[in-house]
Each structure stands twice: as structure tokens, then as C-alpha cells.
Amino acid sequence: MWKQLRQIFTMNQTPILIGGCGRTGTSLMTAILDAHPDIYCIPA
């Protein structure tokens, strides 16, 4: 995971952290965001 984070931080783009409680749609949100070609989601 740290290797992935390091790669993201060296791309000169500001990371965004989105979190949530269980059973609130976070898995769906991750799937939707991860489908975008310019967005990378770290696996939970």
C-alpha cells in the first residue's frame, strides 16, 4: 500500500481521502470512482 501511495504523491496531484462507516455505500462509491480513468482507489 505504501508503494502505491508513494507513486500517487509523486504525480504532482493532490490526493483526496474519502472515508465512511460500514454499510453506507463506500464500496459502491469506490467502484464508481475506480471506473474513472483518471482516478485511482486504494483497495481496502
C-alpha positions in Angstrom: 0.0 0.0 0.0 2.8 2.5 0.8 4.4 1.9 -2.6 1.0 2.8 -4.2 0.7 5.9 -2.0 4.3 7.0 -2.9 3.5 6.6 -6.6 0.4 8.7 -6.2 2.1 11.5 -4.3 4.9 11.8 -6.9 2.4 12.5 -9.7 2.1 16.2 -8.7 -1.6 15.8 -8.0 -3.3 16.4 -4.7 -4.7 13.2 -3.1 -8.2 13.2 -1.7 -9.2 10.9 1.2 -12.8 9.8 1.3 -13.9 7.6 4.2 -17.1 6.3 5.7 -18.7 3.9 8.1 -19.7 0.3 7.2 -22.9 -0.2 5.1 -23.1 3.4 4.0 -22.2 2.9 0.3 -18.5 3.2 0.5 -17.9 0.0 -1.7 -20.3 1.4 -4.3 -18.5 4.8 -4.2 -15.1 3.1 -4.6 -16.4 1.1 -7.6 -17.8 4.2 -9.3 -14.7 6.3 -8.7 -12.3 3.4 -9.7 -14.1 3.1 -13.0 -12.9 6.6 -14.0 -9.6 6.5 -15.9 -8.1 9.5 -14.0 -8.9 8.3 -10.5 -7.1 5.5 -8.6 -8.7 3.9 -5.5 -6.5 2.0 -3.0 -8.0 -1.4 -2.1 -9.4 -1.6 1.4 
